[in-house]
Amino acid sequence: MRKKILIGIGALIILLLAFRYCEFKKGDTATFDESAMIQEQIKNVSKLVVTEGHYSEVVTYKDKNSYLGDYISFEKKAIVVVNTDATVSYDLKQLQYEINEADKTITITHLPKEEIKISPDIKFYDVQESTFNEFTADDYNKINQQVKAAMRKKIENSNLKKNAQNRFLSELSKILILTNSKGWTLQYNGETVNDENMGTLL
């Protein structure tokens, strides 16, 4: 009788251990499934975010060749009208991250840098030159470089870049919402990312 009781107790212990093992494996599988789903969702939001803008500028270009001090000089000048299409983009395919299934954390290791592209359309009006100071290819290259630099500075000071950042953060927030809903945390630069500090990522 005692032997049967011991056998019964032993069988019960084995069943309990087997049950705990199955629960543990079930938890591992659930975490793995969540990890795979989160990776798939991040892949789905990994797209090119583009914000476009249009700018116009009128520039007066002048150049003077002087001889004998300023006693003799030859000037050339032109009115330059610039219409520029500009884009600020983020390629979220360049987003890099690491997943820790044990801690249920996603750590962003690299954020893509914005890319600014400028396509200026330059037209010259009221071109004035002399035989001793004509417009050359170097002048047109110099004007083109100056115009691009001026347009880039104008874009930096405009709302275009800020609007592009907001769209970029909007895409990142989708990842944040997803991870939070599954009990995961999103981290960057050693800090947990939330709605309040999302804007400090850039």
C-alpha positions as CSV (number, residue, x, y, z in Angstrom):
1,M,0.0,0.0,0.0
2,R,2.8,2.4,1.0
3,K,4.5,1.5,-2.3
4,K,1.4,2.5,-4.3
5,I,1.2,5.8,-2.5
6,L,4.8,6.6,-3.2
7,I,4.3,5.7,-6.9
8,G,1.2,7.9,-7.0
9,I,3.1,10.8,-5.4
10,G,5.9,10.3,-7.9
11,A,3.5,10.3,-10.8
12,L,1.8,13.5,-9.5
13,I,5.2,15.3,-9.2
14,I,6.1,14.3,-12.8
15,L,2.8,15.6,-14.0
16,L,3.3,18.9,-12.2
17,L,6.8,19.3,-13.6
18,A,5.6,18.5,-17.1
19,F,2.8,21.0,-16.8
20,R,5.2,23.7,-15.6
21,Y,7.5,22.8,-18.5
22,C,4.7,23.2,-21.0
23,E,3.7,26.5,-19.5
24,F,7.3,27.7,-19.8
25,K,7.6,26.6,-23.4
26,K,4.3,28.2,-24.1
27,G,5.6,31.5,-22.7
28,D,8.8,31.3,-24.8
29,T,6.7,30.6,-28.0
30,A,4.4,33.6,-27.2
31,T,7.4,35.9,-26.8
32,F,9.0,34.6,-30.0
33,D,5.7,35.1,-31.9
34,E,5.4,38.7,-30.6
35,S,9.0,39.4,-31.6
36,A,8.4,38.1,-35.1
37,M,5.2,40.1,-35.4
38,I,6.9,43.3,-34.2
39,Q,9.8,42.8,-36.7
40,E,7.2,42.3,-39.5
41,Q,5.4,45.5,-38.5
42,I,8.6,47.5,-38.3
43,K,9.4,46.2,-41.8
44,N,5.9,47.4,-43.0
45,V,6.5,51.0,-41.7
46,S,10.0,51.1,-43.1
47,K,9.4,53.4,-46.1
48,L,10.6,56.5,-47.6
49,V,9.1,59.6,-46.0
50,V,9.2,62.6,-48.3
51,T,8.2,66.2,-47.7
52,E,8.2,68.6,-50.7
53,G,8.4,72.3,-51.0
54,H,8.8,75.0,-53.7
55,Y,10.8,78.2,-53.3
56,S,11.4,81.3,-55.5
57,E,14.2,83.8,-55.3
58,V,15.5,86.8,-57.3
59,V,19.2,87.4,-57.1
60,T,21.3,90.1,-58.7
61,Y,24.8,88.9,-59.7
62,K,27.6,91.4,-60.2
63,D,31.2,91.1,-61.1
64,K,33.8,93.9,-61.9
65,N,37.2,93.8,-63.4
66,S,39.2,96.9,-62.4
67,Y,42.5,98.2,-63.8
68,L,44.8,101.0,-62.6
69,G,43.1,100.9,-59.2
70,D,39.4,101.8,-59.9
71,Y,40.2,104.3,-62.7
72,I,39.2,101.8,-65.3
73,S,36.6,99.1,-64.7
74,F,34.4,96.8,-66.6
75,E,31.3,95.4,-65.0
76,K,29.0,92.6,-65.8
77,K,25.7,91.8,-64.1
78,A,22.5,89.9,-64.5
79,I,19.2,89.4,-62.7
80,V,18.9,85.7,-61.8
81,V,15.4,84.2,-61.2
82,V,15.4,80.9,-59.3
83,N,12.6,78.5,-58.9
84,T,13.5,75.6,-56.7
85,D,11.8,72.3,-56.0
86,A,13.1,70.8,-52.7
87,T,12.5,67.6,-50.9
88,V,13.5,66.4,-47.4
89,S,13.3,62.7,-47.0
90,Y,14.0,59.9,-44.5
91,D,14.6,56.4,-45.6
92,L,13.3,54.2,-42.8
93,K,14.9,51.2,-44.4
94,Q,18.1,52.5,-42.9
95,L,16.6,52.3,-39.4
96,Q,18.7,49.8,-37.3
97,Y,17.5,48.1,-34.1
98,E,18.1,45.2,-31.8
99,I,15.5,43.0,-30.2
100,N,15.9,41.4,-26.7
101,E,13.2,38.8,-26.3
102,A,14.2,38.1,-22.6
103,D,13.7,41.7,-21.5
104,K,11.0,42.4,-24.2
105,T,12.9,45.5,-25.4
106,I,13.6,47.0,-28.8
107,T,16.7,49.2,-28.9
108,I,17.1,51.6,-31.8
109,T,20.8,51.6,-32.7
110,H,20.7,54.0,-35.7
111,L,18.3,56.6,-37.0
112,P,18.5,57.6,-40.6
113,K,19.7,61.2,-41.4
114,E,17.4,63.5,-43.4
115,E,18.4,63.9,-47.1
116,I,17.8,67.3,-48.6
117,K,17.6,67.4,-52.4
118,I,17.4,70.7,-54.3
119,S,16.5,71.1,-58.0
120,P,16.9,74.7,-59.0
121,D,15.6,76.1,-62.3
122,I,17.8,79.2,-63.0
123,K,16.9,81.8,-65.6
124,F,19.0,84.9,-66.4
125,Y,17.5,88.3,-67.3
126,D,18.9,91.7,-68.1
127,V,22.4,90.3,-68.8
128,Q,24.9,93.1,-69.1
129,E,28.5,92.5,-70.0
130,S,31.4,94.1,-71.9
131,T,34.1,92.9,-74.3
132,F,36.6,93.0,-71.5
133,N,34.4,91.3,-68.9
134,E,32.1,88.7,-70.5
135,F,30.1,86.0,-68.8
136,T,31.9,82.7,-68.9
137,A,31.2,79.1,-67.9
138,D,32.9,79.8,-64.5
139,D,30.4,82.6,-63.8
140,Y,27.5,80.3,-64.4
141,N,29.0,77.6,-62.2
142,K,29.6,80.1,-59.5
143,I,26.1,81.4,-59.7
144,N,24.7,77.9,-59.6
145,Q,26.7,77.1,-56.5
146,Q,25.7,80.3,-54.8
147,V,22.0,79.7,-55.6
148,K,22.1,76.2,-54.2
149,A,23.8,77.4,-51.0
150,A,21.2,80.2,-50.6
151,M,18.3,77.8,-51.2
152,R,19.7,75.2,-48.8
153,K,20.0,77.9,-46.1
154,K,16.5,79.0,-46.9
155,I,15.2,75.5,-46.5
156,E,17.1,75.0,-43.2
157,N,15.3,78.1,-41.9
158,S,11.9,77.1,-43.2
159,N,9.2,74.8,-41.9
160,L,10.0,72.2,-44.6
161,K,12.6,70.4,-42.5
162,K,10.4,70.6,-39.4
163,N,7.4,69.2,-41.2
164,A,9.6,66.3,-42.5
165,Q,10.8,65.6,-39.0
166,N,7.2,65.5,-37.8
167,R,6.3,63.0,-40.5
168,F,9.3,60.9,-39.6
169,L,8.3,60.9,-35.9
170,S,4.8,60.0,-36.9
171,E,6.1,56.8,-38.5
172,L,8.3,56.0,-35.5
173,S,5.3,56.5,-33.2
174,K,3.6,53.5,-35.0
175,I,6.4,51.3,-33.7
176,L,6.1,52.8,-30.2
177,I,2.3,52.2,-30.1
178,L,2.8,48.6,-31.3
179,T,5.5,47.8,-28.8
180,N,3.6,49.3,-25.9
181,S,0.4,47.4,-26.8
182,K,2.4,44.1,-26.5
183,G,4.1,45.1,-23.2
184,W,7.4,45.8,-24.9
185,T,9.5,48.9,-24.5
186,L,11.3,51.0,-27.1
187,Q,14.8,52.3,-26.2
188,Y,17.2,54.8,-27.8
189,N,20.5,56.2,-26.4
190,G,20.0,54.4,-23.1
191,E,16.5,55.9,-22.5
192,T,13.0,54.4,-22.8
193,V,11.1,56.1,-25.6
194,N,7.7,57.5,-24.8
195,D,5.2,60.1,-26.1
196,E,6.9,62.8,-24.1
197,N,10.5,62.4,-25.3
198,M,9.8,61.1,-28.8
199,G,10.6,64.6,-30.2
200,T,14.1,64.5,-28.8
201,L,15.2,61.5,-30.9
202,L,16.3,63.8,-33.7
